[in-house]
């Protein structure tokens, strides 16, 4: 067994080790990455050949976390790991986006990368190691790959940048980004911030890249140590140079004319491009057209890509005629759906989001039960992308990885704008009704409007924009595009989404598809994005300048009361009896939880009377009985020796038969007191040993004069 290990020092006393040759040796490549007691196994398996007709990279990346890694059982009836959680999907996407652009363009073998967390210490964050592990597995395999890459998280904590912070450190960060890069180039960035500047984001990216360079160098040394510097030979494409030349000669000028025609309608452009292709195919012999169908599509796509890029770089003409910095027309509307707590329609060009906001109580919190993360989420954002939004005639089959990723970006953009200690659980749902360009950024804009329409007093409105890039000669000639179309995303070199307020950036996501992108180009893109964000923000505030002063009539009202921790049990009662009775009697929803040395009581209802009644009952329970005070009391039961009365919520005492009246009463029948009666009593005494209450009714009655003997 030839085991090879490389160790990377992080500079703060921590180390990362990469080990290969011990586990999963039948995979094309496998490594175990360890940091502290956190261990991730990464494997890669790639088919020996490509499936016939495949003209893309069929890559699958899966990140999985075992509950046993932290000594826990999975939840659910089966008590075993099931489908991937949203968190695992998001980590898988981070790794996929970094790896995919670096496979050779002509490599089409089905490839599976699996990263599994087998051990965790709960201190170090495993997702920051997943990209390194996946790339290292490729490095020790014979799978062609233009890497290595690595990923690191950079957080700014107390003004200082920290690489791969711990869970605890991240809690106090005002900025955190995940960056993927090769030795030479940034490939992917994603993260969230609390209104930071463009310069701060660039500085964090540079810190991340320096750390990544060290990790890439370790992988190169590992590759050499295991003898995998030479990769497998393959031939996954059949090319016809004569056909390629013929297509370019006969279609390029026509395609360029369509690209430069400044047609603002997406479907018309598609039809015009397809018409050129159809005209070319019609001129071929039918058997040749059928035989070469795949190659014709491939070469014609390359013609479309080059024509669009040349139109932009040479003439500054985009597909829809806009300038590189120009934003498509925007219109928006709020309060569109009367039955919701908040709603908005946001339309930018041919991209449209219909977004709703729902306000809920503690009972609506999302429970999070993952291998390392347990807790509750009070801010939810769900993104739906039905096929009809792009005119596709197919059924919708549920939420996919794309929907999870786009929704998460919009969530990160907005979540820090929710007021601190906000009592409501908030759910935003964005349904994309049209799409040609960034629908995730439309979700951010529509989400801002819907929140303000719902009366959520957000700290600042947030807008978002998607930026693109067309470049050549390693960035020496380039054009940064504001508010990109779907085709500009597909055929361009960068997709850079930025969200923020007037004060700074709140979230970003960037995918770079070319080598040699300089920081100067990134700075240009960020500054151009800022101008675009401010324009869109102005359009948002033309529709609704600030949050509404009050919530909609159908929204729940919530009041929060903080009580001493020792009173929690008194409110809940035996088996929850008291809190259930209070809810039944008032119609309010009452929930309670322990926070530090206090109890947090949340009271929610759709009308003020129900809330006031519940507040009175809760305050009655937590109030301290005062000797000498008078209390309206309810007779709970009648005994031969007196009556038990509830003089405060949850507090009962005995009204002895001798304390009912000044005159002598022989039996309770003579007293005329029945169960359910409301009578006033005075608290005379509290027994310090037993806690029992001595109550009197006669103390509140006029004392009859003494009879002279």
Secondary structure, 3 states (H helix, E strand, C coil): CCCEEEEEECCCCCEEEEEECCCCCCCCEEEEEEECCEEEEEEEEECCCCCCCCCCCCEEEEEEECHHHHCCCCCCCCCCCCCCCHHHHHHHHHHHHHHHHHCCCCCCCCEEEEEEEEECCCCECCHHHHHHHHHHHHHCCCCCCCCCCEEEEEEEECCEEEECCEHHHHCCEEEEEEEEECCCCEEEEEEEEEEECHHHHHHHHHHHHHHHHHHHHHHHHHHHHCCCCCCCCCCCCCCCHHHHHHHHHHHHHHHHHHHCCCCCCHHHHHHHHHHHHHHHHHCCCHHHHHHCHHHHHHHHHHHHHHHHHHHHHHHCCCCCCCCCCCCCCEEEEECCCCCCCEEEEEEECCEEEEEEEEEECHHHCEEEECCCCEEEECEEEEEEECHHHHCCCCCCCCCCHHHHHHHHHHHHHHHHHCCCCCCCEEEEEEEEEECCCCHHHHHHHHHHHHHHHCCCCCCCCCEEEEEEEEEECCCCEEEEEECCCHHHHHHCCEEEEEEECCCCEEEEEEEECCCCCCHHHHHHHHHHHHHHHHHHHHHHHHHCCCCCCCCCCCCCEEEEEEEEHHHHHHHHCHHHHHHHHHHHHHCCEEEEEEECCEEEEEEEECCHHHHHHHHHHHHHHHCCCCCCCEEEEEEEEEECCEEEEEEECCEEEEEEHHHCCCCCCCCHHHHCCCCCCEEEEEEEEECCCCCCEEEECHHHCCCCCCCCC
